[in-house]
Amino acid sequence: MNKAIEHHKDVETILPSLFRNLDTAVVIADTQRRIQFLNPEAEALFGCTLESVKNTSTRVLYAEQEDFDAKGRERFNPEAEPYYHNAYVVRYKTADGHVFLGETHGGPVCDDNQDVIMYVAFIQDISTRVEVESALSQLHSITSARNLDFSKRVERILSLGCKHFGLPIGILSQIVGQRYTVQQAIHPECALQAGQVFDLQTTYCSHVYQANEVKGFHHVGASDIRSHPCYQHFGLEAYIGAPIFIDGERYGTLNFSSPEPTRPFIPQDFELLRLFAEWVGHELARLRDWEALEHAQQLLEIQANTDSLTQLYNRHYLTNALTKELARCERYKNPLTLAVVDFDHFKNLNDTYGHRAGDIALQRFGNIVREESRTNDIYGRWGGEEFLCVLPETDIDGAKVVLQRLVERVHAEVIHVDGQTIRCTISIGYTHFVSHDTQDTIIQRADTALYKAKRNGRNRIEQA
């Protein structure tokens, strides 16, 4: 009896001073598993005072009866190993019913005779750590998924952030000056769409941009920013956002919000959002580089296939295109018309007015073709002042209308060179595809028709 009293005095006097300033929750129970001591960290963790739970079974701290029973068999009994062996994780609950994961070191404490005198548990809430680790794992899965394009990855990151932070609205924004543009968004009522524009100062992201760092507000209505336009206009109570950088330059923000207050944000929340934003920034940079590379490749391809003077296709492209179109006609029996265009008296134009006049005439023809051509028509410079027109899905009658219009447009065009007014004309020979046509055969027929147009007075079209 005296030993029990001494042990009780140890709990009452020595342990409070020993564990009071420990940053880990400490729970001490007697041999009946009744609570005898909570340090301040434990009181804060479980949301109760020692006085309110003293001599109460530690069952009140467990979320599940099954866990309480299991730990009684494994740890908190006279036959268990000392309290310092390996940690375990169990679901605990606070006084108001909130459930959390607690990493626990604990077990029996014995006297010199190895008699159990109390049970001690050291508990740390690892719920956030587990959630963050889970979120990071999911982020890795999203970012490494090769079957997802950038937009789908951002969509999943927004969904992941909404779930982790407990905020239903997620936005990827681009900010230019004071212009805040929604690039992608998740909203429970679909009230936000890509392309929507807001004044930056009416958004909480203005604080993120001002600080150039992650910012969060868990209950705006009870804070010193409750007069902010975003709260006044949209009633958003909770917000957390991070700036996005591309190659060191600010691009926009990744942010999450809610019309309802939420729990206070902790450092792990800020760090996780920072990682989200960094990944989006890296992907945007990579996307920008890829688009720049594609654009450069397109420009190179255009240069390789385009005549620099007229900006129409060159002979190399025409040769390949005509080969493909002839093969398609042979296979599917589709109509096709080919025309050869030649400027009339072009040498005389150059000799009389100079090569600059000839260049201008060819450039004007390129402009006319772009205005008159249809989507599938293929026009290109075959050589010198000669052009080839490939008109897929076009029979002779349809081609006649198109080609006659070209002749009329060129004749009506006035060219001014060094104070001189010049008019040009063209002649066109055209023919239609027949079975087993090759490039040589169909072009030869069109050339024959062209010579006929020249003999018949020029500034006209002739059919072969």
C-alpha positions in Angstrom: 0.0 0.0 0.0 2.8 2.3 0.9 4.5 1.5 -2.5 1.3 2.4 -4.4 1.1 5.7 -2.5 4.7 6.4 -3.4 4.0 5.7 -7.0 1.0 7.9 -6.9 3.1 10.7 -5.5 5.6 10.2 -8.3 2.9 10.7 -10.8 1.5 13.8 -9.0 4.8 15.6 -8.4 7.7 14.3 -10.4 6.1 13.5 -13.8 4.4 16.9 -14.4 7.8 18.7 -14.1 9.5 16.0 -16.1 7.1 16.1 -19.1 5.6 19.6 -19.0 7.8 21.1 -21.6 8.1 18.1 -23.9 6.8 18.8 -27.4 5.3 15.3 -27.6 2.0 14.4 -26.0 2.5 12.2 -22.9 -0.3 10.1 -21.4 0.3 8.1 -18.2 -2.2 5.5 -16.9 -2.3 3.3 -13.9 -2.2 -0.5 -14.0 -6.0 -0.5 -14.7 -5.4 1.7 -17.8 -7.0 4.7 -16.2 -5.6 8.1 -17.1 -3.4 9.7 -14.3 -1.5 12.3 -16.2 -1.6 14.4 -19.4 1.1 16.9 -20.2 0.1 20.2 -21.9 0.9 18.8 -25.3 -1.5 15.9 -24.7 -4.2 18.2 -23.4 -3.9 20.2 -26.6 -3.8 17.1 -28.9 -6.9 15.5 -27.4 -8.8 18.7 -26.7 -9.4 18.0 -23.0 -7.9 18.8 -19.6 -6.4 16.3 -17.2 -9.1 17.2 -14.6 -11.8 16.2 -17.1 -10.5 12.7 -17.8 -8.5 11.8 -14.8 -9.2 8.2 -13.6 -11.1 7.7 -16.8 -10.2 4.6 -18.9 -7.8 5.4 -21.8 -10.6 4.0 -24.0 -11.9 7.6 -24.3 -8.8 8.4 -26.3 -9.2 5.6 -28.9 -11.3 6.0 -32.0 -12.0 2.2 -32.2 -12.7 -0.3 -29.4 -10.8 -2.9 -31.4 -7.6 -0.8 -31.2 -8.0 -0.3 -27.5 -8.4 -4.0 -26.9 -5.5 -4.9 -29.2 -3.1 -2.6 -27.6 -4.2 -3.9 -24.2 -3.1 -7.4 -25.3 0.0 -6.3 -27.0 1.4 -3.4 -25.0 -0.5 -2.3 -21.9 -0.4 -5.4 -19.7 2.0 -6.8 -17.1 3.6 -9.2 -19.6 4.3 -6.7 -22.3 7.8 -5.5 -23.1 9.0 -2.2 -21.7 7.5 1.0 -23.2 10.5 1.9 -25.3 10.1 -0.7 -28.0 9.0 0.0 -31.6 6.5 2.6 -32.4 3.0 1.9 -33.8 0.3 3.9 -35.4 -3.3 3.9 -34.1 -6.5 6.0 -34.7 -7.2 8.3 -31.8 -10.0 10.8 -31.3 -10.3 14.2 -29.7 -12.9 15.3 -27.2 -15.0 16.7 -30.0 -14.8 13.5 -32.0 -12.1 14.4 -34.5 -10.2 11.3 -35.5 -6.4 11.4 -36.2 -3.5 9.1 -36.7 -1.1 8.9 -33.7 2.4 7.5 -33.9 2.9 6.0 -30.5 5.8 4.8 -28.4 4.6 3.2 -25.2 4.2 0.3 -22.8 4.5 -0.6 -19.1 6.9 1.0 -16.7 8.3 -1.3 -14.0 10.0 -0.8 -10.7 13.2 -2.4 -9.6 11.4 -5.7 -8.9 10.0 -5.6 -12.5 6.5 -5.0 -11.2 4.4 -2.9 -13.5 3.6 0.4 -11.7 2.2 2.5 -14.7 1.7 2.6 -18.4 3.3 5.5 -20.5 2.5 6.5 -24.1 4.3 9.2 -26.2 2.0 10.3 -29.0 2.5 12.4 -32.1 -0.3 13.3 -34.6 1.0 12.2 -38.0 -2.2 12.6 -39.9 -0.9 15.6 -41.8 2.4 13.8 -42.5 0.6 10.8 -43.8 -1.8 13.0 -45.9 1.2 14.9 -47.3 3.1 11.7 -48.1 -0.1 10.3 -49.8 -0.5 13.6 -51.7 3.1 13.5 -52.8 2.8 9.9 -54.0 -0.3 10.9 -56.0 1.5 13.9 -57.4 4.3 11.7 -58.6 1.8 9.3 -60.2 0.1 12.3 -62.0 3.3 13.9 -63.2 4.8 10.6 -64.4 1.7 9.5 -66.3 2.7 9.5 -69.9 -0.9 9.0 -71.1 -2.0 12.4 -69.7 -1.4 15.7 -71.5 -0.7 18.9 -69.6 -4.3 19.9 -69.3 -5.3 16.5 -67.8 -2.4 16.6 -65.4 -3.3 20.1 -64.2 -6.9 18.9 -63.8 -5.8 16.0 -61.6 -3.5 18.2 -59.5 -6.4 20.7 -58.9 -8.6 17.8 -57.8 -5.8 16.5 -55.6 -5.3 19.9 -54.0 -9.1 20.4 -53.4 -9.2 17.0 -51.7 -6.1 17.5 -49.6 -6.8 21.1 -48.4 -10.6 20.4 -48.1 -11.3 23.4 -50.4 -13.8 22.8 -53.3 -12.4 25.5 -55.7 -9.1 25.1 -57.5 -7.6 27.5 -60.1 -4.6 27.8 -62.3 -4.3 31.4 -63.3 -2.1 33.5 -65.5 -1.4 37.1 -64.4 -0.3 39.9 -66.7 -0.1 43.2 -65.0 -3.4 43.5 -63.1 -5.1 41.1 -65.4 -6.0 37.8 -63.7 -7.0 35.1 -66.3 -8.4 31.7 -65.3 -6.4 29.1 -67.3 -8.0 26.1 -65.8 -10.4 25.6 -62.9 -12.4 23.2 -60.8 -15.6 24.6 -59.2 -18.5 22.6 -57.7 -21.1 24.6 -59.6 -18.9 25.1 -62.8 -19.0 28.8 -62.1 -15.5 29.3 -63.3 -14.4 28.7 -66.9 -11.1 29.0 -68.7 -10.7 32.5 -70.2 -12.6 34.4 -67.5 -10.8 37.6 -66.5 -10.7 39.4 -63.2 -8.9 42.4 -61.8 -5.9 41.0 -59.8 -6.8 43.3 -56.8 -10.2 41.7 -56.5 -8.6 38.3 -55.8 -6.7 37.0 -52.8 -3.9 36.2 -55.2 -2.9 39.8 -55.0 -1.5 39.0 -51.5 0.5 36.1 -53.1 1.9 38.4 -55.7 2.7 41.1 -53.2 4.6 38.6 -50.9 5.9 36.6 -53.8 5.3 33.6 -51.6 2.6 31.1 -50.5 -0.2 32.7 -48.6 -3.2 31.2 -46.8 -6.3 32.5 -44.9 -8.4 29.9 -43.2 -11.2 32.2 -41.9 -11.2 35.6 -43.7 -14.4 36.8 -41.9 -12.6 36.7 -38.6 -9.3 38.1 -39.9 -7.9 41.6 -40.6 -8.5 41.2 -44.4 -12.3 40.8 -44.1 -12.6 44.1 -46.0 -10.8 42.6 -49.1 -12.9 42.8 -52.3 -12.7 39.1 -52.8 -14.5 38.5 -49.5 -16.9 41.3 -50.1 -17.8 40.3 -53.7 -17.4 36.5 -53.6 -17.7 35.6 -49.9 -14.6 33.3 -50.0 -13.7 32.4 -46.4 -10.7 30.2 -47.0 -7.9 30.5 -49.5 -4.4 29.2 -50.0 -2.3 30.1 -53.1 1.2 29.9 -54.4 3.0 31.8 -57.2 4.1 30.0 -60.3 7.4 30.8 -61.9 8.7 30.0 -65.4 12.4 30.3 -65.8 12.5 32.7 -62.8 9.6 34.9 -64.1 6.2 35.0 -62.5 3.5 33.4 -64.6 0.4 33.3 -62.3 -0.8 31.3 -59.3 -2.1 27.9 -58.3 -4.8 28.5 -55.6 -7.6 26.8 -53.7 -10.5 28.4 -51.9 -13.9 27.8 -50.2 -16.9 29.9 -49.2 -16.6 28.1 -45.8 -13.9 28.5 -43.2 -11.4 25.7 -42.8 -8.8 24.4 -40.3 -5.8 26.6 -39.9 -3.1 25.9 -42.5 0.1 24.4 -41.3 3.7 24.6 -42.7 3.2 21.2 -44.5 0.2 22.7 -46.4 2.4 25.6 -47.6 5.2 23.3 -48.6 2.9 20.9 -50.5 1.3 23.7 -52.4 4.7 25.1 -53.2 5.7 21.7 -54.7 2.4 21.6 -56.7 3.2 25.1 -58.1 6.8 24.3 -58.8 5.7 21.2 -60.9 3.2 23.3 -62.8 5.8 25.9 -63.5 8.3 23.3 -64.7 5.6 21.8 -67.0 4.6 25.2 -68.3 8.2 25.9 -69.1 8.6 22.6 -70.8 5.4 23.1 -72.7 6.6 26.6 -73.8 9.9 25.1 -74.9 8.1 22.4 -76.8 5.8 24.8 -78.5 8.7 27.0 -79.4 10.5 24.0 -80.9 7.4 22.9 -82.8 7.0 26.5 -84.1 10.6 26.5 -85.2 10.2 23.2 -86.9 7.0 24.5 -88.6 8.9 27.5 -89.8 11.7 25.3 -91.2 9.2 23.1 -92.9 7.5 26.1 -94.4 10.8 27.5 -95.6 11.7 24.2 -97.1 8.4 24.0 -99.0 7.8 27.6 -99.8 9.0 29.9 -102.6 10.5 32.9 -100.9 9.3 35.4 -103.4 5.7 34.5 -103.9 5.2 32.6 -100.6 3.5 29.8 -102.6 4.6 26.2 -102.5 7.9 25.5 -104.3 8.7 22.8 -106.9 9.9 20.3 -104.4 6.6 20.4 -102.5 4.5 20.4 -105.7 6.2 17.3 -106.9 5.5 15.4 -103.7 1.9 16.7 -103.4 1.1 15.9 -107.1 2.4 12.3 -106.6 0.1 11.8 -103.6 -2.9 13.3 -105.4 -2.4 11.2 -108.5 -2.2 8.0 -106.4 -5.4 9.0 -104.5 -7.2 9.6 -107.8 -6.0 6.3 -109.2 -7.3 4.4 -106.1 -10.6 6.2 -105.4 -11.4 7.4 -108.9 -11.7 11.0 -107.7 -11.7 13.9 -110.2 -8.6 16.2 -110.4 -7.6 19.0 -112.6 -4.1 20.2 -113.2 -3.2 23.6 -114.7 0.0 25.3 -115.8 0.1 29.1 -115.5 2.6 31.3 -117.3 3.0 35.1 -117.4 2.7 36.6 -120.9 5.7 38.5 -122.3 7.5 38.2 -118.9 10.9 38.7 -120.4 9.7 41.9 -122.0 8.4 43.0 -118.7 11.8 42.5 -117.0 13.7 44.1 -119.9 11.4 47.1 -120.1 10.7 47.9 -116.4 13.5 45.9 -114.6 13.5 42.8 -112.6 11.9 44.6 -109.7 8.7 44.9 -111.8 8.8 41.2 -112.6 9.2 40.3 -108.9 6.3 42.6 -107.9 4.1 40.9 -110.6 5.0 37.4 -109.3 4.3 38.6 -105.7 0.9 40.0 -106.7 0.0 36.7 -108.3 0.8 35.0 -105.1 -1.5 37.4 -103.3 -4.3 36.8 -105.8 -4.0 33.0 -105.5 -4.2 33.1 -101.7 -7.4 35.2 -102.0 -9.0 33.0 -104.7 -7.9 29.5 -103.7 -10.0 27.0 -101.9 -8.9 25.0 -98.9 -7.8 21.9 -100.8 -6.3 23.7 -103.8 -2.5 23.5 -104.2 -0.7 26.4 -106.0 3.0 26.7 -106.4 5.9 28.2 -108.4 7.1 25.6 -110.8 9.9 27.7 -112.1 10.6 31.3 -113.2 7.3 32.8 -114.2 5.5 29.5 -114.4 3.1 28.1 -111.8 1.3 24.8 -111.2 -2.2 24.5 -109.9 -3.4 21.2 -108.5 -7.2 21.2 -108.0 -8.3 18.0 -106.1 -11.9 16.9 -106.2 -12.5 19.3 -109.1 -13.7 18.4 -112.6 -13.1 20.3 -115.8 -16.2 22.4 -115.6 -15.4 23.4 -112.0 -11.8 24.2 -112.8 -12.8 26.4 -115.7 -14.6 28.8 -113.4 -11.7 28.9 -111.0 -9.0 29.4 -113.6 -10.9 32.0 -115.6 -11.3 34.0 -112.4 -7.5 34.0 -112.0 -7.0 35.3 -115.5 -9.5 38.1 -114.9 -8.0 39.0 -111.5 -4.4 39.3 -112.9 -5.5 41.4 -115.9 -7.4 43.7 -113.6 -4.4 44.2 -111.2 -2.4 47.4 -111.7 1.2 47.5 -110.8 3.1 50.8 -110.1 6.9 50.8 -110.5 8.9 54.0 -110.5 6.0 56.0 -111.6 5.0 53.6 -114.3 1.6 51.9 -114.5 1.8 48.3 -115.6 -0.7 45.6 -116.3 0.1 41.9 -116.8 -1.7 39.0 -118.2 -1.4 35.2 -117.8 -2.1 32.2 -120.0 -3.3 28.9 -118.5 -3.5 25.4 -119.9 -5.4 22.8 -118.0 -6.4 19.1 -118.2 -8.1 16.5 -116.0 -6.8 13.3 -114.5 -7.2 10.1 -116.6 -6.4 6.6 -115.4 -2.7 5.7 -115.2 -1.6 9.3 -115.4 1.9 10.1 -114.2 3.3 13.5 -113.4 5.0 13.7 -116.7 1.9 12.7 -118.7 -0.6 15.1 -117.0 1.8 18.0 -117.0 2.7 17.4 -120.6 -1.0 17.7 -121.6 -1.4 20.8 -119.5 1.7 22.3 -121.2 0.2 21.5 -124.6 -2.9 23.4 -123.6 -0.8 26.3 -122.4 1.0 26.6 -125.8 -2.4 26.6 -127.4 -3.5 29.5 -125.2 -0.3 31.4 -126.2 -1.0 30.8 -129.9 -4.6 31.9 -129.5 -3.7 35.3 -128.3 -2.7 34.9 -124.6 -4.6 36.2 -121.6 -6.9 33.2 -121.7 -7.4 29.5 -120.7 -7.3 26.5 -122.9 -8.2 22.8 -122.2 -6.4 19.7 -123.3 
